[in-house]
Amino acid sequence: MKKFKFRLQTVLELKSKILDEKLIELSKILSQIKTEEDILNQLVEKQNSLNLELLTLISNCSNINVEQVVNLRNYLPQIEDKIKSQKQLINDMKNVLEIKQDEVNAAYRDKEILEKLKDKQKKSYYQEFEKKQNNELDDITICRYSFS
């Protein structure tokens, strides 16, 4: 019996490779987003701790260090700007993530189409083979019956 050979096997392999590459890109973007979200969380924690420190300095009426209070008040807007820019960076990365997810979905659909075509052709090939084999067996049986 001649083995089934899918004519578009190289295309299917190429589509699989493209899908794998897209999945790797997607996972890299996801890890970058997670890293940037960790940085954002650290900035927010730093902002909260600075606010708390500022409150404790101000509430300590007996021993107010004006220089520290001024420095903290000057530093807090910088932290807020960093938080805003970090949030914007994360939003931009999420937009890129959506685009990459669409690309992965398209690559997956392309691969699935070829795999379904392969399965369909394979099934058809083996059905045709079985039909030919049954015809040969019928011919052999007819020949034997005729000679007896």
C-alpha positions in Angstrom: 0.0 0.0 0.0 1.2 3.4 -0.9 1.5 5.7 2.1 -0.6 8.9 2.2 1.3 12.0 1.4 -0.2 15.5 2.0 0.8 17.8 -0.8 0.6 20.9 1.4 2.7 19.4 4.2 5.4 22.0 3.9 2.8 24.8 4.0 1.3 23.2 7.1 4.7 23.0 8.8 5.4 26.6 7.9 2.0 27.7 9.4 2.9 25.7 12.5 6.2 27.4 12.8 4.6 30.8 12.3 2.0 30.0 15.0 4.8 29.0 17.4 6.7 32.2 16.7 3.5 34.3 17.3 2.9 32.4 20.5 6.5 33.2 21.7 6.0 36.9 20.8 2.7 36.9 22.7 4.3 35.3 25.8 7.1 37.9 25.7 4.6 40.7 25.6 2.7 39.2 28.5 5.9 38.9 30.6 6.8 42.5 29.8 3.4 43.6 30.9 3.7 41.7 34.1 7.1 43.3 34.7 5.8 46.8 34.0 2.8 46.2 36.3 5.2 45.1 39.1 7.1 48.4 38.5 3.9 50.3 38.7 3.0 48.6 42.0 6.4 49.5 43.4 5.9 53.1 42.4 2.4 53.2 44.1 3.8 51.6 47.2 6.6 54.2 47.2 4.1 57.0 46.8 2.0 55.6 49.7 5.0 55.3 51.9 6.2 58.8 51.1 2.7 60.2 51.8 2.7 58.3 55.1 6.1 59.7 55.9 5.0 63.2 55.0 2.0 62.9 57.3 4.1 61.6 60.2 6.5 64.5 59.7 3.7 67.1 59.6 1.8 65.5 62.5 5.0 65.5 64.7 4.4 69.1 65.8 7.2 69.2 68.3 10.0 68.5 65.9 9.1 69.5 62.3 12.0 69.2 59.8 11.0 71.7 57.2 13.7 70.6 54.7 12.4 67.1 54.7 8.8 68.2 54.3 9.8 70.4 51.3 11.8 67.6 49.8 9.0 65.1 50.1 6.5 67.6 48.7 8.8 68.2 45.7 9.4 64.5 45.2 5.7 63.4 45.3 4.7 65.0 42.0 7.7 63.3 40.3 6.4 59.9 41.6 2.9 60.8 40.4 4.3 61.6 36.9 6.2 58.3 36.9 3.0 56.4 37.8 1.1 58.1 35.0 3.7 57.4 32.5 3.9 53.8 33.7 0.2 53.4 33.4 0.3 54.8 29.8 3.1 52.4 29.0 1.1 49.5 30.3 -2.0 50.6 28.3 0.2 50.8 25.1 1.5 47.4 25.7 -2.0 46.0 26.2 -2.9 47.5 22.9 0.0 45.7 21.3 -1.0 42.5 23.2 -4.5 42.7 21.6 -2.9 43.0 18.1 -0.7 40.1 18.8 -3.6 38.0 20.1 -5.4 38.7 16.8 -2.3 37.6 14.9 -2.1 34.4 16.9 -5.8 33.7 16.3 -5.3 34.2 12.6 -2.3 32.0 12.5 -4.1 29.3 14.5 -7.1 29.5 12.0 -4.7 29.1 9.1 -3.1 26.1 10.6 -6.4 24.5 11.6 -7.8 25.0 8.0 -4.8 23.1 6.6 -5.0 20.4 9.3 -8.7 19.8 8.5 -7.9 19.7 4.8 -5.2 17.1 5.5 -7.5 15.0 7.6 -10.2 15.2 4.9 -7.8 14.2 2.2 -6.3 11.4 4.3 -9.8 10.0 5.0 -10.7 10.2 1.3 -7.4 8.5 0.4 -8.0 5.6 2.7 -11.7 5.3 1.7 -10.6 5.1 -2.0 -7.9 2.6 -1.0 -10.4 0.4 0.8 -12.8 0.7 -2.1 -10.1 -0.5 -4.5 -9.2 -3.3 -2.2 -12.8 -4.4 -1.9 -13.1 -4.4 -5.7 -10.0 -6.6 -6.0 -11.4 -9.0 -3.5 -14.7 -9.1 -5.3 -12.9 -9.8 -8.6 -10.9 -12.6 -7.0 -14.0 -14.1 -5.5 -15.8 -13.9 -8.9 -12.9 -15.5 -10.6 -12.8 -18.3 -8.1 -16.5 -18.9 -8.3 -16.4 -18.9 -12.1 -13.7 -21.5 -12.2 -15.4 -23.9 -9.8 
